[in-house]
């Protein structure tokens, strides 16, 4: 597409404006962004019957499958699934929140191995996410791209009209 970079730049600008508008609307509707006043409690039962309780505004738990098989070389991919999300993260801050969670986890993990290893791990995670993004993008039809552009333009004009 001849104007793909222009479209991408426009989509980015529209997304930023929409995110600010949604955040402002969310604040107005809910009397402030931090309406998640109730704390979520999740109790995890660890191996050996040890229980660990997590309490926060939002709690996200992940399971990791095939780790042992991966380490032994029998599996090529590690499966991970989100098993519990307490209180949804508002959409405008969802991606930055998940990114911060992953980054903080890698940095603060007891087996982080220092700055060089953490930097490598962050880079590896970024590569995996980019690959997943490309796979999803390949599934998008030209009609979906056009519909998305039309929807983004409509939303931009509605946002600017306010």
FIDO-428728 format. One line per field, with one value per atom (N, C-alpha, C): atom name; residue number from 1; residue in three letters; y, x, z. Coordinates in nm, 3 decimals, padded with zeros to 5 digits. Atoms other than C-alpha are relative to their C-alpha. Layout:
% FIDO-428728
atome <- (CA | ...)
num <- (NUM | ...)
residu <- (ALA | ...)
v <- (Y | ...)
u <- (X | ...)
w <- (Z | ...)
END
This chain:
% FIDO-428728
atome <- (N | CA | C | N | CA | C | N | CA | C | N | CA | C | N | CA | C | N | CA | C | N | CA | C | N | CA | C | N | CA | C | N | CA | C | N | CA | C | N | CA | C | N | CA | C | N | CA | C | N | CA | C | N | CA | C | N | CA | C | N | CA | C | N | CA | C | N | CA | C | N | CA | C | N | CA | C | N | CA | C | N | CA | C | N | CA | C | N | CA | C | N | CA | C | N | CA | C | N | CA | C | N | CA | C | N | CA | C | N | CA | C | N | CA | C | N | CA | C | N | CA | C | N | CA | C | N | CA | C | N | CA | C | N | CA | C | N | CA | C | N | CA | C | N | CA | C | N | CA | C | N | CA | C | N | CA | C | N | CA | C | N | CA | C | N | CA | C | N | CA | C | N | CA | C | N | CA | C | N | CA | C | N | CA | C | N | CA | C | N | CA | C | N | CA | C | N | CA | C | N | CA | C | N | CA | C | N | CA | C | N | CA | C | N | CA | C | N | CA | C | N | CA | C | N | CA | C | N | CA | C | N | CA | C | N | CA | C | N | CA | C | N | CA | C | N | CA | C | N | CA | C | N | CA | C | N | CA | C | N | CA | C | N | CA | C | N | CA | C | N | CA | C | N | CA | C | N | CA | C | N | CA | C | N | CA | C | N | CA | C | N | CA | C | N | CA | C | N | CA | C | N | CA | C | N | CA | C | N | CA | C | N | CA | C | N | CA | C | N | CA | C | N | CA | C | N | CA | C | N | CA | C | N | CA | C | N | CA | C | N | CA | C | N | CA | C | N | CA | C | N | CA | C | N | CA | C | N | CA | C | N | CA | C | N | CA | C | N | CA | C | N | CA | C | N | CA | C | N | CA | C | N | CA | C | N | CA | C | N | CA | C | N | CA | C | N | CA | C | N | CA | C | N | CA | C | N | CA | C | N | CA | C | N | CA | C | N | CA | C | N | CA | C | N | CA | C | N | CA | C | N | CA | C | N | CA | C | N | CA | C | N | CA | C | N | CA | C | N | CA | C | N | CA | C | N | CA | C | N | CA | C | N | CA | C | N | CA | C | N | CA | C | N | CA | C | N | CA | C | N | CA | C | N | CA | C | N | CA | C | N | CA | C | N | CA | C | N | CA | C | N | CA | C | N | CA | C | N | CA | C | N | CA | C | N | CA | C | N | CA | C | N | CA | C | N | CA | C | N | CA | C | N | CA | C | N | CA | C | N | CA | C | N | CA | C | N | CA | C | N | CA | C | N | CA | C | N | CA | C | N | CA | C | N | CA | C)
num <- (1 | 1 | 1 | 2 | 2 | 2 | 3 | 3 | 3 | 4 | 4 | 4 | 5 | 5 | 5 | 6 | 6 | 6 | 7 | 7 | 7 | 8 | 8 | 8 | 9 | 9 | 9 | 10 | 10 | 10 | 11 | 11 | 11 | 12 | 12 | 12 | 13 | 13 | 13 | 14 | 14 | 14 | 15 | 15 | 15 | 16 | 16 | 16 | 17 | 17 | 17 | 18 | 18 | 18 | 19 | 19 | 19 | 20 | 20 | 20 | 21 | 21 | 21 | 22 | 22 | 22 | 23 | 23 | 23 | 24 | 24 | 24 | 25 | 25 | 25 | 26 | 26 | 26 | 27 | 27 | 27 | 28 | 28 | 28 | 29 | 29 | 29 | 30 | 30 | 30 | 31 | 31 | 31 | 32 | 32 | 32 | 33 | 33 | 33 | 34 | 34 | 34 | 35 | 35 | 35 | 36 | 36 | 36 | 37 | 37 | 37 | 38 | 38 | 38 | 39 | 39 | 39 | 40 | 40 | 40 | 41 | 41 | 41 | 42 | 42 | 42 | 43 | 43 | 43 | 44 | 44 | 44 | 45 | 45 | 45 | 46 | 46 | 46 | 47 | 47 | 47 | 48 | 48 | 48 | 49 | 49 | 49 | 50 | 50 | 50 | 51 | 51 | 51 | 52 | 52 | 52 | 53 | 53 | 53 | 54 | 54 | 54 | 55 | 55 | 55 | 56 | 56 | 56 | 57 | 57 | 57 | 58 | 58 | 58 | 59 | 59 | 59 | 60 | 60 | 60 | 61 | 61 | 61 | 62 | 62 | 62 | 63 | 63 | 63 | 64 | 64 | 64 | 65 | 65 | 65 | 66 | 66 | 66 | 67 | 67 | 67 | 68 | 68 | 68 | 69 | 69 | 69 | 70 | 70 | 70 | 71 | 71 | 71 | 72 | 72 | 72 | 73 | 73 | 73 | 74 | 74 | 74 | 75 | 75 | 75 | 76 | 76 | 76 | 77 | 77 | 77 | 78 | 78 | 78 | 79 | 79 | 79 | 80 | 80 | 80 | 81 | 81 | 81 | 82 | 82 | 82 | 83 | 83 | 83 | 84 | 84 | 84 | 85 | 85 | 85 | 86 | 86 | 86 | 87 | 87 | 87 | 88 | 88 | 88 | 89 | 89 | 89 | 90 | 90 | 90 | 91 | 91 | 91 | 92 | 92 | 92 | 93 | 93 | 93 | 94 | 94 | 94 | 95 | 95 | 95 | 96 | 96 | 96 | 97 | 97 | 97 | 98 | 98 | 98 | 99 | 99 | 99 | 100 | 100 | 100 | 101 | 101 | 101 | 102 | 102 | 102 | 103 | 103 | 103 | 104 | 104 | 104 | 105 | 105 | 105 | 106 | 106 | 106 | 107 | 107 | 107 | 108 | 108 | 108 | 109 | 109 | 109 | 110 | 110 | 110 | 111 | 111 | 111 | 112 | 112 | 112 | 113 | 113 | 113 | 114 | 114 | 114 | 115 | 115 | 115 | 116 | 116 | 116 | 117 | 117 | 117 | 118 | 118 | 118 | 119 | 119 | 119 | 120 | 120 | 120 | 121 | 121 | 121 | 122 | 122 | 122 | 123 | 123 | 123 | 124 | 124 | 124 | 125 | 125 | 125 | 126 | 126 | 126 | 127 | 127 | 127 | 128 | 128 | 128 | 129 | 129 | 129 | 130 | 130 | 130 | 131 | 131 | 131 | 132 | 132 | 132 | 133 | 133 | 133 | 134 | 134 | 134 | 135 | 135 | 135 | 136 | 136 | 136 | 137 | 137 | 137 | 138 | 138 | 138 | 139 | 139 | 139 | 140 | 140 | 140 | 141 | 141 | 141 | 142 | 142 | 142 | 143 | 143 | 143 | 144 | 144 | 144 | 145 | 145 | 145 | 146 | 146 | 146 | 147 | 147 | 147 | 148 | 148 | 148 | 149 | 149 | 149 | 150 | 150 | 150 | 151 | 151 | 151 | 152 | 152 | 152 | 153 | 153 | 153 | 154 | 154 | 154 | 155 | 155 | 155 | 156 | 156 | 156 | 157 | 157 | 157 | 158 | 158 | 158 | 159 | 159 | 159 | 160 | 160 | 160 | 161 | 161 | 161 | 162 | 162 | 162)
residu <- (UNK | UNK | UNK | UNK | UNK | UNK | UNK | UNK | UNK | UNK | UNK | UNK | UNK | UNK | UNK | UNK | UNK | UNK | UNK | UNK | UNK | UNK | UNK | UNK | UNK | UNK | UNK | UNK | UNK | UNK | UNK | UNK | UNK | UNK | UNK | UNK | UNK | UNK | UNK | UNK | UNK | UNK | UNK | UNK | UNK | UNK | UNK | UNK | UNK | UNK | UNK | UNK | UNK | UNK | UNK | UNK | UNK | UNK | UNK | UNK | UNK | UNK | UNK | UNK | UNK | UNK | UNK | UNK | UNK | UNK | UNK | UNK | UNK | UNK | UNK | UNK | UNK | UNK | UNK | UNK | UNK | UNK | UNK | UNK | UNK | UNK | UNK | UNK | UNK | UNK | UNK | UNK | UNK | UNK | UNK | UNK | UNK | UNK | UNK | UNK | UNK | UNK | UNK | UNK | UNK | UNK | UNK | UNK | UNK | UNK | UNK | UNK | UNK | UNK | UNK | UNK | UNK | UNK | UNK | UNK | UNK | UNK | UNK | UNK | UNK | UNK | UNK | UNK | UNK | UNK | UNK | UNK | UNK | UNK | UNK | UNK | UNK | UNK | UNK | UNK | UNK | UNK | UNK | UNK | UNK | UNK | UNK | UNK | UNK | UNK | UNK | UNK | UNK | UNK | UNK | UNK | UNK | UNK | UNK | UNK | UNK | UNK | UNK | UNK | UNK | UNK | UNK | UNK | UNK | UNK | UNK | UNK | UNK | UNK | UNK | UNK | UNK | UNK | UNK | UNK | UNK | UNK | UNK | UNK | UNK | UNK | UNK | UNK | UNK | UNK | UNK | UNK | UNK | UNK | UNK | UNK | UNK | UNK | UNK | UNK | UNK | UNK | UNK | UNK | UNK | UNK | UNK | UNK | UNK | UNK | UNK | UNK | UNK | UNK | UNK | UNK | UNK | UNK | UNK | UNK | UNK | UNK | UNK | UNK | UNK | UNK | UNK | UNK | UNK | UNK | UNK | UNK | UNK | UNK | UNK | UNK | UNK | UNK | UNK | UNK | UNK | UNK | UNK | UNK | UNK | UNK | UNK | UNK | UNK | UNK | UNK | UNK | UNK | UNK | UNK | UNK | UNK | UNK | UNK | UNK | UNK | UNK | UNK | UNK | UNK | UNK | UNK | UNK | UNK | UNK | UNK | UNK | UNK | UNK | UNK | UNK | UNK | UNK | UNK | UNK | UNK | UNK | UNK | UNK | UNK | UNK | UNK | UNK | UNK | UNK | UNK | UNK | UNK | UNK | UNK | UNK | UNK | UNK | UNK | UNK | UNK | UNK | UNK | UNK | UNK | UNK | UNK | UNK | UNK | UNK | UNK | UNK | UNK | UNK | UNK | UNK | UNK | UNK | UNK | UNK | UNK | UNK | UNK | UNK | UNK | UNK | UNK | UNK | UNK | UNK | UNK | UNK | UNK | UNK | UNK | UNK | UNK | UNK | UNK | UNK | UNK | UNK | UNK | UNK | UNK | UNK | UNK | UNK | UNK | UNK | UNK | UNK | UNK | UNK | UNK | UNK | UNK | UNK | UNK | UNK | UNK | UNK | UNK | UNK | UNK | UNK | UNK | UNK | UNK | UNK | UNK | UNK | UNK | UNK | UNK | UNK | UNK | UNK | UNK | UNK | UNK | UNK | UNK | UNK | UNK | UNK | UNK | UNK | UNK | UNK | UNK | UNK | UNK | UNK | UNK | UNK | UNK | UNK | UNK | UNK | UNK | UNK | UNK | UNK | UNK | UNK | UNK | UNK | UNK | UNK | UNK | UNK | UNK | UNK | UNK | UNK | UNK | UNK | UNK | UNK | UNK | UNK | UNK | UNK | UNK | UNK | UNK | UNK | UNK | UNK | UNK | UNK | UNK | UNK | UNK | UNK | UNK | UNK | UNK | UNK | UNK | UNK | UNK | UNK | UNK | UNK | UNK | UNK | UNK | UNK | UNK | UNK | UNK | UNK | UNK | UNK | UNK | UNK | UNK | UNK | UNK | UNK | UNK | UNK | UNK | UNK | UNK | UNK | UNK | UNK | UNK | UNK | UNK | UNK | UNK | UNK | UNK | UNK | UNK | UNK | UNK | UNK | UNK | UNK | UNK | UNK)
v <- (-00.118 | 00.000 | 00.125 | -00.119 | 00.335 | 00.090 | -00.093 | 00.523 | -00.070 | 00.078 | 00.256 | 00.073 | -00.072 | 00.467 | 00.117 | -00.109 | 00.757 | -00.054 | 00.062 | 00.527 | -00.037 | 00.040 | 00.389 | 00.121 | -00.122 | 00.740 | 00.058 | -00.051 | 00.850 | -00.087 | 00.091 | 00.540 | 00.026 | -00.027 | 00.615 | 00.129 | -00.128 | 00.976 | -00.013 | 00.020 | 00.873 | -00.079 | 00.081 | 00.608 | 00.085 | -00.084 | 00.861 | 00.096 | -00.093 | 01.112 | -00.075 | 00.080 | 00.841 | -00.043 | 00.046 | 00.710 | 00.112 | -00.114 | 01.055 | 00.031 | -00.028 | 01.110 | -00.105 | 00.107 | 00.768 | 00.011 | -00.013 | 00.826 | 00.113 | -00.114 | 01.164 | -00.038 | 00.045 | 01.010 | -00.097 | 00.098 | 00.724 | 00.073 | -00.077 | 00.976 | 00.067 | -00.070 | 01.175 | -00.095 | 00.096 | 00.869 | -00.062 | 00.073 | 00.714 | 00.087 | -00.090 | 01.021 | -00.010 | 00.012 | 00.958 | -00.135 | 00.124 | 00.692 | -00.113 | 00.105 | 00.506 | -00.034 | 00.043 | 00.382 | -00.144 | 00.138 | 00.037 | 00.001 | -00.017 | 00.095 | -00.132 | 00.129 | -00.267 | -00.073 | 00.077 | -00.472 | -00.142 | 00.137 | -00.805 | -00.091 | 00.098 | -01.107 | -00.129 | 00.129 | -01.413 | -00.083 | 00.091 | -01.710 | -00.107 | 00.102 | -01.930 | -00.114 | 00.114 | -02.279 | -00.051 | 00.037 | -02.359 | -00.148 | 00.140 | -02.704 | -00.016 | 00.027 | -02.860 | 00.062 | -00.055 | -02.694 | 00.142 | -00.137 | -02.352 | 00.094 | -00.095 | -02.074 | 00.140 | -00.136 | -01.728 | 00.087 | -00.088 | -01.444 | 00.128 | -00.124 | -01.155 | 00.094 | -00.098 | -00.839 | 00.129 | -00.126 | -00.537 | 00.044 | -00.046 | -00.333 | -00.100 | 00.098 | -00.582 | -00.110 | 00.114 | -00.929 | -00.086 | 00.084 | -01.126 | -00.119 | 00.122 | -01.487 | -00.072 | 00.074 | -01.692 | -00.143 | 00.137 | -02.063 | -00.021 | 00.035 | -02.198 | -00.150 | 00.143 | -02.538 | -00.042 | 00.061 | -02.764 | 00.058 | -00.056 | -02.584 | -00.111 | 00.111 | -02.914 | -00.063 | 00.057 | -03.051 | 00.092 | -00.097 | -02.731 | -00.006 | 00.003 | -02.746 | -00.128 | 00.126 | -03.109 | -00.012 | 00.001 | -03.026 | -00.075 | 00.075 | -03.229 | 00.090 | -00.093 | -02.921 | 00.122 | -00.117 | -02.630 | 00.131 | -00.120 | -02.387 | -00.015 | -00.001 | -02.295 | 00.068 | -00.058 | -02.235 | 00.074 | -00.076 | -01.968 | 00.056 | -00.049 | -01.869 | 00.086 | -00.081 | -01.595 | -00.077 | 00.081 | -01.784 | 00.082 | -00.079 | -01.508 | 00.147 | -00.144 | -01.138 | 00.059 | -00.068 | -00.952 | 00.144 | -00.137 | -00.619 | 00.038 | -00.032 | -00.523 | 00.129 | -00.120 | -00.272 | 00.082 | -00.081 | 00.022 | -00.009 | 00.021 | -00.020 | 00.101 | -00.094 | 00.306 | -00.027 | 00.025 | 00.188 | -00.149 | 00.144 | -00.188 | -00.043 | 00.043 | -00.238 | 00.054 | -00.046 | -00.008 | -00.072 | 00.070 | -00.186 | -00.140 | 00.135 | -00.534 | 00.008 | -00.018 | -00.411 | 00.027 | -00.031 | -00.265 | -00.122 | 00.122 | -00.589 | -00.095 | 00.092 | -00.800 | 00.056 | -00.062 | -00.553 | -00.005 | 00.001 | -00.524 | -00.141 | 00.139 | -00.900 | -00.046 | 00.042 | -00.960 | 00.068 | -00.076 | -00.690 | -00.043 | 00.028 | -00.793 | -00.149 | 00.143 | -01.170 | -00.040 | 00.042 | -01.344 | -00.061 | 00.059 | -01.520 | 00.089 | -00.093 | -01.206 | -00.002 | 00.012 | -01.246 | 00.132 | -00.129 | -00.877 | 00.074 | -00.090 | -00.597 | -00.058 | 00.055 | -00.776 | -00.109 | 00.108 | -01.086 | 00.054 | -00.059 | -00.878 | 00.071 | -00.068 | -00.665 | -00.101 | 00.105 | -00.981 | -00.059 | 00.058 | -01.126 | 00.096 | -00.099 | -00.802 | 00.003 | -00.001 | -00.804 | -00.126 | 00.125 | -01.170 | 00.006 | -00.015 | -01.094 | 00.092 | -00.092 | -00.800 | -00.069 | 00.073 | -01.026 | -00.097 | 00.093 | -01.286 | 00.073 | -00.078 | -01.020 | 00.055 | -00.050 | -00.871 | -00.111 | 00.114 | -01.217 | -00.030 | 00.025 | -01.270 | 00.108 | -00.112 | -00.926 | -00.018 | 00.022 | -01.005 | -00.112 | 00.111 | -01.336 | 00.048 | -00.052 | -01.154 | 00.095 | -00.095 | -00.879 | -00.071 | 00.076 | -01.139 | -00.053 | 00.052 | -01.260 | 00.109 | -00.111 | -00.915 | 00.014 | -00.015 | -00.878 | 00.148 | -00.140 | -00.560 | 00.070 | -00.059 | -00.506 | 00.041 | -00.033 | -00.516 | 00.123 | -00.118 | -00.263 | 00.124 | -00.114 | -00.035 | 00.037 | -00.026 | -00.073 | 00.066 | -00.055 | -00.001 | 00.146 | -00.137 | 00.310 | 00.091 | -00.080 | 00.435 | 00.026 | -00.013 | 00.370 | 00.097 | -00.089 | 00.547 | 00.145 | -00.137 | 00.850 | 00.055 | -00.041 | 00.864 | 00.037 | -00.026 | 00.843 | 00.126 | -00.120 | 01.111 | 00.124 | -00.117 | 01.353 | 00.023 | -00.014 | 01.283 | 00.058 | -00.049 | 01.342 | 00.147 | -00.141 | 01.667 | 00.093 | -00.082 | 01.790 | 00.037 | -00.025 | 01.774 | 00.123)
u <- (00.084 | 00.000 | 00.089 | -00.083 | 00.137 | -00.001 | 00.012 | 00.013 | -00.004 | 00.007 | 00.061 | 00.061 | -00.062 | 00.299 | -00.087 | 00.093 | 00.054 | -00.118 | 00.111 | -00.228 | 00.042 | -00.049 | -00.017 | 00.016 | -00.019 | 00.074 | -00.135 | 00.134 | -00.290 | -00.068 | 00.058 | -00.404 | 00.059 | -00.065 | -00.147 | -00.051 | 00.051 | -00.263 | -00.144 | 00.141 | -00.627 | -00.010 | 00.002 | -00.560 | 00.035 | -00.041 | -00.382 | -00.111 | 00.110 | -00.667 | -00.117 | 00.110 | -00.928 | 00.028 | -00.037 | -00.740 | -00.018 | 00.017 | -00.731 | -00.147 | 00.143 | -01.099 | -00.069 | 00.062 | -01.198 | 00.038 | -00.046 | -00.990 | -00.075 | 00.074 | -01.159 | -00.146 | 00.139 | -01.505 | -00.009 | -00.002 | -01.416 | 00.008 | -00.014 | -01.310 | -00.132 | 00.126 | -01.632 | -00.110 | 00.106 | -01.856 | 00.018 | -00.026 | -01.689 | 00.054 | -00.045 | -01.590 | 00.149 | -00.145 | -01.219 | 00.047 | -00.050 | -01.000 | 00.009 | -00.018 | -00.951 | -00.131 | 00.127 | -01.307 | 00.008 | -00.018 | -01.169 | 00.034 | -00.027 | -01.206 | 00.005 | -00.004 | -01.268 | 00.127 | -00.120 | -00.953 | -00.039 | 00.023 | -00.945 | 00.090 | -00.082 | -00.827 | 00.005 | -00.020 | -00.682 | 00.091 | -00.083 | -00.549 | 00.053 | -00.064 | -00.301 | 00.047 | -00.050 | -00.232 | 00.124 | -00.128 | 00.132 | 00.027 | -00.036 | 00.294 | 00.031 | -00.024 | 00.311 | -00.107 | 00.109 | -00.014 | 00.023 | -00.028 | 00.146 | -00.096 | 00.095 | -00.108 | 00.060 | -00.048 | -00.021 | -00.118 | 00.112 | -00.273 | 00.049 | -00.031 | -00.258 | -00.120 | 00.107 | -00.460 | 00.044 | -00.031 | -00.466 | -00.123 | 00.113 | -00.690 | -00.028 | 00.013 | -00.626 | 00.101 | -00.089 | -00.481 | -00.008 | -00.005 | -00.369 | 00.088 | -00.075 | -00.257 | 00.023 | -00.033 | -00.084 | 00.038 | -00.050 | -00.028 | 00.101 | -00.100 | 00.273 | -00.002 | 00.005 | 00.245 | 00.121 | -00.108 | 00.510 | 00.138 | -00.132 | 00.795 | 00.104 | -00.094 | 00.954 | 00.038 | -00.025 | 00.917 | 00.090 | -00.081 | 01.068 | 00.145 | -00.136 | 01.367 | 00.074 | -00.064 | 01.430 | 00.015 | -00.013 | 01.403 | -00.111 | 00.109 | 01.085 | -00.108 | 00.100 | 00.868 | 00.072 | -00.061 | 00.948 | -00.062 | 00.072 | 00.699 | -00.055 | 00.059 | 00.589 | -00.136 | 00.134 | 00.218 | -00.022 | 00.035 | 00.102 | -00.140 | 00.138 | -00.255 | -00.031 | 00.052 | -00.413 | -00.117 | 00.106 | -00.631 | -00.094 | 00.087 | -00.769 | 00.035 | -00.020 | -00.814 | -00.108 | 00.095 | -00.978 | -00.008 | 00.028 | -01.131 | 00.078 | -00.062 | -01.064 | 00.080 | -00.082 | -00.794 | -00.069 | 00.065 | -00.949 | 00.078 | -00.061 | -00.881 | 00.109 | -00.107 | -00.683 | 00.134 | -00.128 | -00.420 | 00.031 | -00.019 | -00.444 | 00.139 | -00.130 | -00.139 | 00.118 | -00.111 | 00.091 | 00.007 | 00.002 | -00.020 | 00.060 | -00.053 | 00.051 | 00.149 | -00.143 | 00.385 | 00.080 | -00.068 | 00.478 | 00.007 | 00.001 | 00.376 | 00.111 | -00.101 | 00.596 | 00.140 | -00.131 | 00.887 | 00.041 | -00.030 | 00.865 | 00.027 | -00.022 | 00.837 | 00.140 | -00.132 | 01.147 | 00.111 | -00.101 | 01.338 | 00.012 | 00.000 | 01.237 | 00.007 | -00.003 | 01.241 | 00.130 | -00.121 | 01.482 | 00.106 | -00.098 | 01.643 | 00.022 | -00.015 | 01.668 | 00.142 | -00.136 | 02.046 | 00.070 | -00.066 | 02.131 | -00.051 | 00.048 | 02.090 | 00.016 | -00.024 | 02.240 | -00.102 | 00.096 | 02.022 | -00.142 | 00.134 | 01.713 | -00.023 | 00.011 | 01.778 | -00.022 | 00.017 | 01.814 | -00.141 | 00.134 | 01.492 | -00.109 | 00.097 | 01.301 | 00.000 | -00.011 | 01.429 | -00.066 | 00.059 | 01.326 | -00.153 | 00.145 | 00.975 | -00.053 | 00.043 | 00.950 | -00.003 | -00.003 | 01.050 | -00.118 | 00.113 | 00.788 | -00.132 | 00.122 | 00.518 | -00.011 | 00.000 | 00.618 | -00.039 | 00.034 | 00.597 | -00.150 | 00.143 | 00.250 | -00.082 | 00.068 | 00.144 | 00.000 | -00.009 | 00.266 | -00.093 | 00.090 | 00.076 | -00.145 | 00.136 | -00.244 | -00.026 | 00.014 | -00.184 | -00.019 | 00.012 | -00.149 | -00.142 | 00.137 | -00.501 | -00.102 | 00.091 | -00.651 | -00.024 | 00.035 | -00.837 | 00.005 | 00.003 | -00.821 | -00.130 | 00.128 | -01.189 | 00.004 | -00.013 | -01.111 | 00.087 | -00.087 | -00.830 | -00.080 | 00.080 | -01.066 | -00.106 | 00.101 | -01.341 | 00.062 | -00.069 | -01.093 | 00.040 | -00.037 | -00.967 | -00.123 | 00.123 | -01.323 | -00.048 | 00.042 | -01.408 | 00.092 | -00.097 | -01.088 | -00.024 | 00.028 | -01.164 | -00.129 | 00.128 | -01.522 | 00.020 | -00.027 | -01.403 | 00.082 | -00.082 | -01.139 | -00.086 | 00.085 | -01.395 | -00.097 | 00.089 | -01.636 | 00.075 | -00.082 | -01.356 | 00.034 | -00.037 | -01.247 | -00.121 | 00.120 | -01.607 | -00.042 | 00.042 | -01.652 | 00.060)
w <- (00.000 | 00.000 | 00.000 | 00.018 | -00.104 | 00.122 | -00.111 | 00.198 | 00.135 | -00.123 | 00.464 | 00.119 | -00.110 | 00.674 | 00.044 | -00.035 | 00.657 | 00.080 | -00.073 | 00.765 | 00.142 | -00.131 | 01.050 | 00.091 | -00.080 | 01.165 | 00.041 | -00.031 | 01.143 | 00.105 | -00.100 | 01.332 | 00.138 | -00.128 | 01.603 | 00.063 | -00.051 | 01.635 | 00.047 | -00.036 | 01.639 | 00.130 | -00.121 | 01.901 | 00.122 | -00.112 | 02.122 | 00.040 | -00.029 | 02.092 | 00.063 | -00.055 | 02.151 | 00.143 | -00.134 | 02.453 | 00.101 | -00.091 | 02.608 | 00.020 | -00.011 | 02.531 | 00.086 | -00.079 | 02.671 | 00.146 | -00.137 | 02.979 | 00.068 | -00.054 | 03.028 | 00.025 | -00.017 | 02.974 | 00.117 | -00.109 | 03.210 | 00.134 | -00.124 | 03.474 | 00.035 | -00.025 | 03.433 | 00.043 | -00.030 | 03.439 | 00.138 | -00.123 | 03.738 | 00.113 | -00.106 | 03.936 | 00.026 | -00.018 | 03.883 | -00.050 | 00.059 | 03.730 | 00.102 | -00.100 | 04.056 | 00.069 | -00.058 | 04.103 | 00.046 | -00.044 | 04.171 | 00.148 | -00.143 | 04.543 | 00.075 | -00.066 | 04.632 | -00.041 | 00.028 | 04.658 | -00.038 | 00.044 | 04.480 | 00.083 | -00.074 | 04.679 | -00.078 | 00.067 | 04.514 | 00.089 | -00.079 | 04.710 | -00.093 | 00.083 | 04.527 | 00.089 | -00.075 | 04.650 | -00.073 | 00.059 | 04.586 | 00.027 | -00.030 | 04.577 | 00.148 | -00.142 | 04.922 | 00.089 | -00.079 | 05.030 | 00.050 | -00.042 | 05.083 | -00.071 | 00.059 | 05.028 | 00.000 | 00.013 | 04.905 | -00.040 | 00.028 | 04.911 | -00.066 | 00.070 | 04.666 | 00.013 | -00.013 | 04.728 | -00.068 | 00.068 | 04.499 | -00.078 | 00.082 | 04.268 | -00.112 | 00.107 | 03.989 | 00.025 | -00.019 | 04.023 | -00.125 | 00.120 | 03.720 | 00.033 | -00.028 | 03.756 | -00.132 | 00.121 | 03.488 | 00.036 | -00.012 | 03.448 | -00.112 | 00.100 | 03.264 | -00.014 | 00.027 | 03.100 | -00.082 | 00.075 | 02.951 | 00.032 | -00.034 | 03.132 | 00.013 | -00.020 | 03.232 | -00.135 | 00.132 | 02.878 | -00.082 | 00.073 | 02.736 | 00.046 | -00.055 | 02.969 | -00.041 | 00.038 | 02.873 | -00.151 | 00.145 | 02.502 | -00.072 | 00.063 | 02.441 | -00.058 | 00.052 | 02.377 | -00.057 | 00.065 | 02.147 | 00.048 | -00.039 | 02.298 | 00.140 | -00.134 | 02.648 | -00.011 | -00.002 | 02.689 | 00.130 | -00.121 | 02.933 | -00.021 | 00.009 | 03.008 | 00.120 | -00.110 | 03.213 | 00.058 | -00.060 | 03.458 | 00.086 | -00.087 | 03.674 | -00.014 | 00.001 | 03.627 | 00.088 | -00.085 | 03.909 | -00.044 | 00.042 | 03.807 | -00.125 | 00.129 | 03.449 | 00.005 | 00.016 | 03.362 | -00.109 | 00.104 | 03.169 | -00.131 | 00.132 | 02.795 | -00.036 | 00.040 | 02.747 | 00.066 | -00.067 | 02.996 | 00.008 | -00.007 | 02.936 | -00.048 | 00.055 | 02.709 | 00.083 | -00.083 | 02.913 | 00.135 | -00.129 | 03.233 | -00.015 | 00.022 | 03.093 | -00.028 | 00.028 | 02.956 | 00.127 | -00.126 | 03.295 | 00.091 | -00.082 | 03.471 | -00.044 | 00.052 | 03.245 | 00.027 | -00.023 | 03.266 | 00.146 | -00.144 | 03.645 | 00.049 | -00.042 | 03.685 | -00.039 | 00.046 | 03.476 | 00.078 | -00.073 | 03.661 | 00.146 | -00.144 | 04.013 | 00.032 | -00.023 | 03.967 | 00.070 | -00.072 | 04.205 | -00.092 | 00.093 | 03.907 | -00.121 | 00.113 | 03.693 | -00.055 | 00.049 | 03.671 | -00.030 | 00.021 | 03.669 | -00.122 | 00.105 | 03.419 | -00.140 | 00.134 | 03.118 | -00.031 | 00.020 | 03.159 | -00.010 | 00.004 | 03.233 | -00.133 | 00.129 | 02.924 | -00.112 | 00.101 | 02.713 | 00.007 | -00.016 | 02.858 | -00.049 | 00.049 | 02.791 | -00.152 | 00.146 | 02.434 | -00.059 | 00.047 | 02.390 | 00.008 | -00.015 | 02.523 | -00.110 | 00.105 | 02.281 | -00.137 | 00.127 | 01.990 | -00.011 | 00.000 | 02.089 | -00.023 | 00.017 | 02.114 | -00.142 | 00.137 | 01.778 | -00.098 | 00.086 | 01.617 | 00.009 | -00.019 | 01.767 | -00.070 | 00.065 | 01.644 | -00.152 | 00.145 | 01.291 | -00.044 | 00.033 | 01.293 | -00.004 | -00.002 | 01.389 | -00.116 | 00.110 | 01.132 | -00.134 | 00.126 | 00.854 | -00.020 | 00.008 | 00.934 | -00.033 | 00.024 | 00.881 | -00.150 | 00.141 | 00.553 | -00.039 | 00.044 | 00.340 | 00.041 | -00.041 | 00.423 | 00.147 | -00.142 | 00.796 | 00.021 | -00.008 | 00.745 | -00.037 | 00.046 | 00.551 | 00.104 | -00.103 | 00.813 | 00.122 | -00.116 | 01.090 | -00.024 | 00.034 | 00.910 | 00.004 | 00.001 | 00.855 | 00.144 | -00.140 | 01.221 | 00.075 | -00.065 | 01.336 | -00.042 | 00.047 | 01.117 | 00.061 | -00.060 | 01.242 | 00.146 | -00.141 | 01.601 | 00.019 | -00.008 | 01.539 | -00.017 | 00.025 | 01.396 | 00.117 | -00.115 | 01.685 | 00.120 | -00.112 | 01.936 | -00.019 | 00.025 | 01.770 | 00.006 | -00.002 | 01.748 | 00.143 | -00.139 | 02.129 | 00.055)
END
